Amino acid sequence: MYFGGMGLDLDNPDAEAVREEATEFTKTITGEGITLLRNENGALPLDKGNVNLFGWSSTALITGGSGGSGGSGDADVNIRDSLEGAGFAINEDLWNMYVAYHDGRQSTKEGGPNDTTYTVNWGTPEPAIGDTNYYTAQLLEDAEAFSDIAIVVIGRSSGEGLDIPEGQLSLTQEERDLTAYLTQTYETVVAVINSNSVMELGYMEEAGVDAILFMPGTGASGAESLGKILCGDINPSGHLVDTMAYDHKSAPNYYYANRQGTRVYSGMDVTAYNDANSYYYVDYVEGIYVGYKYYETAAAEGYIDYDETVQYPFGHGLSYTTFTKEVTDVRGDLRSDSIEIDVLVTNTGSAAGKDVVQIYATPEYYEGGIEKAFVDLVGFEKTSLLQPEESVTVTVTVDPFEIA
């Protein structure tokens, strides 16, 4: 009614109260959901102070998806705001270079969203680290003097009407070259993956990136949590809701997705592309074997080497502290209305943090029977904030139907 101009009035105290509540809720979700994928030698959290923000996407935060999931697209809190609000000082010259670079690309309308050298982040490529029009010798020299910490931001947008072109779920050559330069130059390198889709991040490990944070669309205000996580004011407790494989081609559905992000398939009659009778379609052939259910089953069947195939599994998420978990009681069975599982969680590290108890089941499978994945997530529960040496018993309730 509001967008259709049908007289819905949002300029009133009640609506403003809802907006304020939504803003705080968004910050909570992002603070709980940003996921620490990698943290070698305790690189994170960082001491508050000077940091260099690299990557054009550092100035162009992905807040949501496209189409119905797009929202306004405007960020009340961008990455710079987030870091400065948490007590960091960013390299102003680097920031201004990226802003000017993007403004210049937009004004000349270079490239396009289906050019495989371009990210989907509004069709703008990463400037080459060797391009002295942008990365001048003075700029790079001053950056090294400013801080021995580099934070590189990689952005990808996607959503309704904006499928990601083939190849854009991996790092572009420009992003690889930038990452290699940073790991060779800076003492600490942190990557922030601001992407709505899982990506191939094997090169990040190969190049020696110290820490990787996964931060999908933040909403307008959620990016505020990033700076707090980087400095340790918030201990990350997010866990992946998908599998990050080294190579997307390891998943069956890769071979049935369109090739260029245009919803046009190889061999399709593109002359009829804009015809009203030419419908878009996706072949759905993988059945239940989507995401972790494919990778876990394929590994159990000996079809893949799991460790060589999967970089970060479903449910993965690190913390600045450590936990132990012990099942202390199980009540109910497959004939009950529910099964209750008590798990004692203890913070064994030196920082306060939260953990997530995840319960998986392997259902009975008979050859020729109903297809079943080797592993199913059947219940999960996050703990409260636990201080060092503090314990809590978490009860996860499982529906036996989920194990049928």
C-alpha positions in Angstrom: 0.0 0.0 0.0 2.8 2.4 0.8 4.8 1.8 -2.4 1.6 1.8 -4.5 0.7 5.2 -3.3 -2.5 4.0 -1.7 -2.4 6.3 1.3 -0.6 4.3 4.0 0.9 6.8 6.4 4.3 5.8 7.8 5.2 9.3 9.1 3.8 8.8 12.6 5.2 7.9 16.0 4.2 4.2 15.9 6.0 3.7 12.6 9.1 5.5 13.8 9.2 3.2 16.9 9.0 0.2 14.7 11.9 1.5 12.6 14.0 2.1 15.7 13.2 -1.4 16.9 14.2 -2.9 13.5 17.5 -1.0 13.5 18.5 -2.5 16.9 17.3 -5.9 15.8 19.4 -5.7 12.7 22.5 -4.9 14.7 21.8 -7.9 17.0 21.3 -10.3 14.0 24.6 -9.2 12.4 26.5 -9.2 15.7 25.3 -12.8 16.2 25.7 -13.9 12.6 29.0 -12.6 11.2 31.1 -15.7 11.0 34.8 -16.2 11.7 36.0 -18.7 9.1 39.8 -18.5 9.8 41.9 -17.0 12.5 45.6 -18.1 12.3 47.8 -17.5 15.3 45.1 -15.4 17.0 45.3 -12.6 14.4 41.9 -11.4 15.6 40.9 -9.5 17.7 42.9 -6.5 16.6 44.2 -3.8 18.9 42.3 -0.5 18.4 44.3 1.9 16.3 45.3 2.5 12.7 44.2 0.1 9.9 44.4 0.2 6.1 41.1 -0.6 4.3 41.8 -2.2 0.9 39.5 -3.3 -1.8 37.0 -1.1 -3.7 34.1 -2.9 -2.0 35.2 -1.4 1.3 33.4 1.8 0.1 30.4 0.0 -1.3 28.8 -2.1 1.4 26.4 -4.9 0.4 23.4 -4.3 2.6 20.9 -6.8 1.1 20.0 -8.6 -2.1 18.2 -7.5 -5.2 14.6 -7.4 -6.1 12.3 -8.1 -3.1 15.2 -8.5 -0.8 16.9 -5.3 -1.7 15.5 -2.8 0.8 16.5 0.8 0.2 20.1 -0.2 -0.6 21.3 2.7 1.6 23.6 2.0 4.6 23.0 4.0 7.7 26.3 2.5 8.9 29.0 1.7 6.3 32.3 -0.1 6.9 34.2 3.0 7.7 31.6 4.2 10.2 31.7 0.7 11.8 35.5 0.7 12.3 35.7 4.3 13.4 32.9 3.7 15.9 34.8 0.8 17.4 37.9 2.8 17.9 39.9 2.3 14.7 41.4 5.0 12.5 41.3 4.3 8.8 43.7 5.4 6.0 41.9 8.4 4.6 43.9 8.5 1.4 43.1 4.9 0.5 39.4 5.5 1.2 39.3 8.6 -1.0 41.1 6.8 -3.8 38.5 4.1 -3.9 35.6 6.5 -3.8 37.0 8.6 -6.6 37.8 5.4 -8.6 34.2 4.2 -8.4 32.8 7.6 -9.2 35.0 7.7 -12.3 34.0 4.2 -13.5 30.3 5.0 -13.0 30.5 8.3 -15.0 32.1 6.5 -18.0 29.9 3.4 -17.6 32.8 1.1 -18.4 32.3 -2.6 -18.5 29.1 -4.5 -17.7 27.6 -7.0 -15.3 28.2 -10.0 -17.6 31.9 -9.2 -18.3 33.7 -11.9 -16.4 36.4 -9.4 -15.3 33.8 -7.5 -13.4 32.4 -8.2 -9.9 28.6 -8.1 -9.6 29.0 -5.3 -7.0 27.4 -2.8 -9.4 29.5 -3.9 -12.3 32.7 -2.2 -11.1 36.0 -4.1 -11.2 38.7 -4.0 -8.6 41.6 -1.7 -9.8 44.7 -3.6 -10.5 47.3 -3.3 -7.8 49.9 -2.5 -10.5 47.8 0.4 -11.9 49.7 3.5 -10.8 46.8 5.7 -11.9 45.3 4.5 -8.6 47.9 2.8 -6.5 50.6 5.4 -6.7 54.0 4.6 -5.1 53.4 7.4 -2.6 49.9 6.0 -1.7 51.3 2.5 -1.0 54.4 3.8 0.8 52.2 6.0 3.1 49.8 3.0 3.7 52.7 0.9 5.0 53.8 3.7 7.3 50.2 4.3 8.5 49.7 0.7 9.8 51.0 -2.8 9.5 47.4 -4.1 9.4 45.5 -4.5 6.1 41.8 -5.3 6.0 40.7 -6.3 2.5 37.0 -6.3 1.6 35.5 -8.5 -1.2 31.9 -7.8 -2.2 29.4 -9.7 -4.2 25.7 -8.9 -4.6 23.0 -11.3 -5.8 19.3 -12.0 -5.5 16.1 -11.8 -7.5 16.9 -10.9 -11.1 20.6 -10.8 -10.4 22.1 -14.2 -10.8 25.9 -14.1 -10.4 27.8 -14.8 -13.6 29.9 -17.9 -13.9 33.3 -17.3 -12.3 32.2 -14.5 -10.0 31.9 -16.8 -7.0 35.7 -17.0 -7.1 38.2 -14.3 -6.7 39.0 -12.2 -9.8 42.7 -12.0 -10.9 42.7 -8.4 -9.6 41.5 -9.6 -6.2 44.1 -12.4 -6.1 46.9 -10.0 -7.0 45.8 -7.5 -4.4 45.6 -10.3 -1.8 49.1 -11.6 -2.7 50.5 -8.0 -2.4 49.0 -7.5 1.0 50.2 -10.8 2.5 53.7 -10.1 1.2 53.7 -6.5 2.6 51.7 -6.4 5.8 52.2 -8.2 9.1 48.5 -8.9 9.6 45.9 -9.3 6.8 42.2 -9.8 7.5 39.7 -10.5 4.7 36.0 -9.5 5.1 33.8 -11.3 2.6 30.7 -9.1 2.2 28.8 -11.5 -0.1 25.3 -12.9 -0.2 26.6 -16.2 -1.7 29.3 -18.6 -0.6 32.6 -18.1 -2.5 35.7 -20.1 -3.4 38.2 -18.8 -0.9 41.0 -21.4 -1.2 43.3 -18.7 -2.6 42.9 -16.8 0.7 44.5 -19.7 2.5 47.1 -20.3 -0.2 48.2 -16.6 -0.1 48.5 -16.7 3.7 45.6 -14.4 4.8 45.6 -14.5 8.6 41.8 -14.1 9.3 38.6 -14.3 7.3 35.2 -13.0 8.3 32.1 -13.8 6.4 29.5 -11.0 6.4 26.6 -11.3 4.1 24.1 -8.4 3.5 24.0 -6.4 6.7 20.8 -4.4 6.4 21.1 -0.7 6.8 22.5 -0.7 10.3 24.0 -4.1 10.9 27.6 -3.3 9.7 28.1 -1.5 13.1 28.9 -5.0 14.5 31.9 -5.5 12.2 34.2 -3.1 14.0 33.1 -4.4 17.4 34.0 -8.0 16.2 37.4 -6.9 14.8 38.4 -5.4 18.1 36.9 -8.1 20.3 34.1 -6.0 21.9 31.8 -8.7 20.3 33.1 -12.3 20.2 31.9 -13.8 16.9 29.4 -16.6 17.3 28.0 -17.1 13.8 28.0 -20.4 12.0 27.7 -21.1 8.3 24.3 -22.0 6.9 25.9 -23.4 3.7 29.0 -25.3 2.7 32.0 -23.4 1.3 33.8 -25.7 -1.2 37.2 -25.1 -2.7 35.5 -25.5 -6.2 31.9 -24.8 -7.0 32.1 -27.4 -9.8 32.2 -30.1 -7.1 28.5 -29.6 -6.5 26.0 -31.2 -9.0 23.8 -28.2 -9.3 26.7 -26.2 -10.8 26.2 -28.0 -14.1 22.5 -27.0 -14.2 22.9 -23.3 -13.5 22.9 -20.8 -16.2 26.3 -19.8 -17.6 26.4 -16.0 -17.7 24.2 -14.7 -15.0 21.6 -13.7 -17.6 19.2 -16.7 -17.2 20.2 -17.8 -20.7 21.6 -21.3 -21.0 24.3 -22.5 -23.4 22.7 -23.4 -26.7 19.5 -21.6 -25.9 17.9 -19.6 -28.7 18.8 -16.1 -27.6 16.8 -14.6 -30.5 13.7 -15.4 -28.5 15.2 -14.1 -25.3 12.9 -11.1 -25.0 9.9 -12.8 -26.4 6.9 -13.0 -23.9 6.7 -16.7 -24.6 10.4 -17.4 -23.9 10.3 -18.4 -20.2 13.3 -18.5 -17.9 13.9 -21.9 -16.2 16.3 -23.9 -14.1 16.7 -27.6 -14.3 16.4 -29.0 -10.8 17.9 -32.5 -10.8 19.8 -32.9 -7.5 16.8 -33.9 -5.4 17.7 -33.9 -1.7 21.4 -33.6 -2.4 21.8 -29.9 -1.9 24.5 -28.2 0.1 25.9 -30.2 3.0 23.6 -33.1 2.3 25.4 -33.7 -0.9 28.9 -33.3 0.4 28.4 -35.4 3.5 26.7 -38.2 1.6 29.2 -38.1 -1.3 32.1 -38.4 1.2 30.4 -41.3 3.1 30.0 -43.1 -0.2 33.6 -42.6 -1.1 32.8 -40.4 -4.1 34.8 -37.4 -2.9 37.7 -36.7 -0.5 35.9 -34.5 2.0 39.0 -32.5 3.2 40.2 -31.8 -0.3 36.7 -30.8 -1.4 35.2 -28.8 1.4 37.0 -25.7 2.8 34.5 -24.6 5.4 31.7 -27.0 6.2 28.0 -26.3 7.0 27.9 -25.2 10.7 31.5 -24.0 10.8 32.3 -20.9 12.9 35.2 -20.0 15.1 35.4 -17.9 18.3 38.0 -16.0 20.2 37.6 -18.5 23.0 37.3 -22.3 23.1 34.5 -24.6 24.3 34.0 -28.2 25.3 30.6 -30.0 24.9 29.4 -33.1 26.6 26.0 -34.9 26.2 24.8 -35.4 29.8 21.3 -36.8 29.2 18.9 -38.0 26.5 15.2 -38.2 27.1 12.8 -39.9 24.7 13.3 -42.1 21.7 12.0 -42.5 18.1 8.5 -43.5 19.5 8.3 -40.3 21.6 6.6 -37.0 20.7 10.1 -35.5 21.1 13.6 -36.2 22.1 15.4 -33.9 24.5 19.2 -33.8 24.5 21.1 -32.1 27.3 24.5 -30.8 26.4 26.9 -29.3 29.0 28.9 -26.5 27.3 32.0 -25.1 29.1 34.0 -22.0 28.1 37.6 -23.3 28.4 39.3 -20.2 27.0 40.1 -16.7 28.2 37.4 -14.6 26.6 33.6 -14.5 27.1 31.7 -16.0 24.2 28.8 -18.0 22.9 28.7 -21.4 21.2 26.1 -23.3 19.2 25.2 -26.9 20.0 24.4 -28.6 16.8 22.7 -32.0 16.7 23.0 -34.2 13.6 21.5 -37.5 12.8 22.2 -40.3 10.4 18.9 -42.0 9.5 18.6 -45.7 8.6 18.9 -46.2 4.9 18.0 -49.3 2.9 19.3 -49.7 -0.6 16.4 -49.1 -3.0 14.4 -47.3 -0.3 13.6 -43.6 0.1 16.7 -41.4 -0.6 18.3 -40.1 2.6 21.3 -37.9 3.1 24.0 -39.4 5.3 23.7 -36.5 7.8 20.9 -34.2 8.7 20.9 -31.3 11.1 17.9 -32.0 13.4 18.3 -29.4 16.1 20.5 -26.5 17.3 20.7 -24.0 20.1 23.0 -21.1 20.9 24.2 -20.6 24.5 24.0 -17.5 26.5 27.2 -15.4 26.9 29.6 -17.6 28.9 32.5 -16.2 30.9 35.8 -18.1 31.1 35.4 -21.4 33.0 31.6 -20.9 33.1 29.3 -23.8 32.1 25.7 -24.0 31.0 23.5 -27.0 30.1 21.7 -26.5 26.8 18.7 -28.6 26.0 18.0 -29.2 22.3 14.6 -30.7 21.4 14.5 -32.9 18.3 11.4 -34.0 16.5 11.7 -37.8 15.8 10.1 -37.3 12.4 13.3 -35.5 11.4 15.2 -38.8 11.9 12.6 -41.0 10.1 
